[in-house]
Amino acid sequence: MARTQRIAGNLTLDPSGSLIVSADTEITGNLTVVGTTTTITTVNTALQDRVIVLNNGEAGAGVTGRYSGIEVERGSVNNAFLVFDETDDDFKISIDGGGSYSQLMLNVVEDTTPQLGGDLDINGKNIVSTSTNQDIQLIPSGTGRVTVSGSLIVSVNTQIAGHLDKSISNSITAGSTQTQAGATALTADINRVTVSGTNGDGVALPTASAGREILIINDDSTQTIQIWPGSSFSDVIDGGSADAVDGNALAAGASRRYIAVDSTNWYTA
């Protein structure tokens, strides 16, 4: 049976032990707890507040005691903390029970030694320097290299302080059918043919792409080799017909450069 008890003035409960309420309790007014510790043992706590105030009542110029934040109980290992550090004016985290704190990175510029945990996806954007005349440097460690697996397009003047490595294919045997289909396909920037069984054995260029340069060295002691456009590419050498062999066979001991001016045309140099 519901019962309402109205009391004029304050109602003070001062039991010698604990006050235990075993049923659901609803407080329609404000609840003020003035003790030193409030312990909540519920499994889930739901709050409608959009903002939770910590360190309420602070009278100093900043957080007295330096840190204010949240501690996470982690059982048998050190607790974790998410705090505001008044001294450094930053949010920080700790996973060693508060023995040391690390700054939360709000901007990449705040981390002077950033490391990626996975691939960097630029999501269709660019990597740019907004500072005037500022360099962008890619610096591998030790003998490491910067590798570009796709096409590299340089739209401004470029200075290379060291040497530019190119791909090399050594000890190539020229195809013996003396046809475009049977010619040995070249895949490297620099290609050394060491075996040509018969005058006219051949090799085939890769597909043309503007700016690509291929060097062919005929290191056979006696035999010439023929140079074909790549099979089924419909490429042209020195303005000839599509898929036609270079009219000038490459003599033994000679070398020749082929430069693609677009996606179809190779020219010798």
HELIX and SHEET records of a PDB file:
HELIX    1   1 VAL A  108  GLU A  110  5                                   3    
SHEET    1   A 4 TYR A  67  VAL A  72  0                                        
SHEET    2   A 4 ALA A  80  ASP A  85 -1                                        
SHEET    3   A 4 ASP A  90  SER A  94 -1                                        
SHEET    4   A 4 SER A 102  GLN A 103 -1                                        
SHEET    1   B 6 ILE A 168  THR A 173  0                                        
SHEET    2   B 6 ILE A 190  VAL A 195  1                                        
SHEET    3   B 6 GLU A 213  ASN A 218  1                                        
SHEET    4   B 6 SER A 255  ALA A 260 -1                                        
SHEET    5   B 6 ASN A 265  THR A 268 -1                                        
SHEET    6   B 6 VAL A 236  ILE A 237  1                                        
SHEET    1   C 3 THR A 184  ALA A 185  0                                        
SHEET    2   C 3 ASP A 201  ALA A 204  1                                        
SHEET    3   C 3 ILE A 225  TRP A 228  1                                        
END                                                                             
